[in-house]
Amino acid sequence: MAEGGEEDPLKKQQSVFPYSVMWRGYLAIEDAQAMVMMYYISGDFDYAKPIFPQVEVNSSETPSTPMRITETKQLVREVLDEVTRRTKSDNEHCAILAIPCGKTSEAASVEGRIFKQDFLKYLKDENCMGIVKGRHPEANQPDYLMAIFPDCEFVSTTLNVIPLRPVTRRDLHHYAHSLIIIVKAH
């Protein structure tokens, strides 16, 4: 239990999302940023893990620099077909669920509201995905492109083919969430 006898929101979230945590920190777009926990759900874990600054999930420490979306791409057939093609091979991508989080139930609720109203709504209203590009920290690895999706048909279709655990499939709709696909830049 957290302070005041309330259930620890991180423990509760991790019971619904029993996956390896890739990262915990702030995801930002324009003037909005929200604290999220990113859970690995499929693909090349070993390629993706070094991309994220490592912070102990249950520590009070948070990365000081938010992961900032620097551009957007329209959710058009050609772009989505390319992402789909790249996700056919496990060693070409990594799929992650980003779920807002906080240390208390109140903080988790605030982060969830920000993530849903300011972050996901912007992407959905613009019919686009957010893009983060970067250099892989390991010199022998190719650069990466991270595509951050709002709720859309592509996300529903993709999540239906990923073998999610039953508790996650059952309860995912209770959480604001984003599907993130990391692909190797060639």
N, C-alpha and C positions, 0 to 999 in steps of 0.2 A: 504494500500500500504506500502511496505517496503521502506527503504531508496532509494533515487534516483528515486522515482516514480515507481519502479518495483513491481509487484504483490508479496505479501508475499508467499513464497513457501510452508510454513507449512499450511497456510489457504487453498491454492489451493489443496494441497495433501489431507487435511481433507475433502474437498468437494467431492473428488473422493472416499475416504475411510471414510464414515460417521459412524465409529464404535468407541467403547470405546478404548482409548489408554491404553495399558498395561504397556508400558515402552518406554523410549527414551534413547538411549545410544550407546556405541560402541560394536559391535559384532566382535569378533576376531577369526582368524584361522591362525596358523603359524605366519608369519610376517605381515599379512594383517589385517587391521581393518577398519570398516566403521561405520559411524553413521547411525542408523536406528530408525524408529518409528515402534513399534509393535502394531498391531491392533487386538483386539479380534474379531473372526468371528463365533465361535461356541464352544459348550461344557461347561465345568464347570468353569465359570468365577471366582467364589468364591474360588475355590481351587488354581487357577493359580495366581490371583492378588498378594497375599502376597509374591510370589517367587521373584518378581521384586522390586528392590529398587525404592521407589517412588520419582520422580522428576517432578515438574510442567512442563508440556509439553512446554509451551511458555516461560519458564524462560531461562536465559542464563546459568544456572547451568546444568551440565552434570555429571552423575556418573563417578567418577575418575577411577574406575576399570572396564575394559571391560568384557563383558560376553564372556568367552573364550571356544571355542570348544576344548575339551581335547582328543577326540577320534573320529574315523569314523567307519562306518559300511557299507559294500557293499550293494548296492540296489539289493538284490537277492529276489526271490519269497518268501522264508520262512520268511525273515525279514519284507517284505512289507505286507504279509498276517497277521503277528502278529500285526503290527500297525493298519491295517484295522480292525481286530477283536476288538482291544481295542477302536477304534473310534465308534463302533456301539452303545455304551452306553454313553450318555452325561455326566454322572457323573464319567467316567473313563478317560476322556481326555479334552483337551482344544486345539482348533485350532486357530492359529494366523498368520497374514500376516506381514512379515517384509519388510518394504519399506525404501530405503535409504532416508535421509533427510538432510537438512542444513538450516541455518538461512537466507541465501541469495540464489538467483537462481544459482549463480556461485558455492557456497559451496554445494548446493544440486546436481549440475551437477558433481562436483568432487567426492562426496561421492557415487553417482550413478555409476560412472565409476569404482571406486575402488571396490564397491560391486559386480558389474557385472564381471569385468575383473580379479580381484584377488581372490575373495571370491567364487562366484557362479561357475565361470569357473573351479576353482580347484575341487570343489565337483563334477561337471558334468564330467570333464576329468577323475577323479578317479572312476566315477560311484558309488559314496557313499553319505551318509548323514552324517552331523556333529552331534556329540552327546555332550550334556552337562548334567551331572548328579549332583544332589544336594540333600541336606537335606531340607525338607520343614521347613520354619521358625516357623510354628505352631506345637507344640509338639504332638498334637493328630492327625496329618496328616501324611500319608505315604510319603516317599521320592519320588522324581520325576526323570524322564528321559525326556529330551527335544531333539527331533529329528528335525534337520534343513535340509530341502530338497532343492536341486536345481530344476530347471525346468525339469520335466520328466513326463512320462505317469502316474505315481502314483499321482503326483500333479494335473495334468489335470483332472483325474478321480475323485479325492477327491474334488476338487473345483467345479466340476459339480454337486455334490450331496449336497453341502453346499448352503443354500439359500442366496446367495450374493445379495446385492442390485443391481438394474439394472445399475446404474452409475458405480459401481465397476466392474461388469461383462463386461460392454462395454469398460472401459478404462484401465483395469488391464494390458493389454499387452503393454501399453505405459511406464510402470514402471518396472525397475529391481525389482524382488521380490523373496521372499522365503516363502514357507509354513513351519510353525513350528507346530509340534504336541507335546504337553506335555502330558505324560501319568503317572499315578500313579505307582510307583514301588511297587511290592508286594513281 
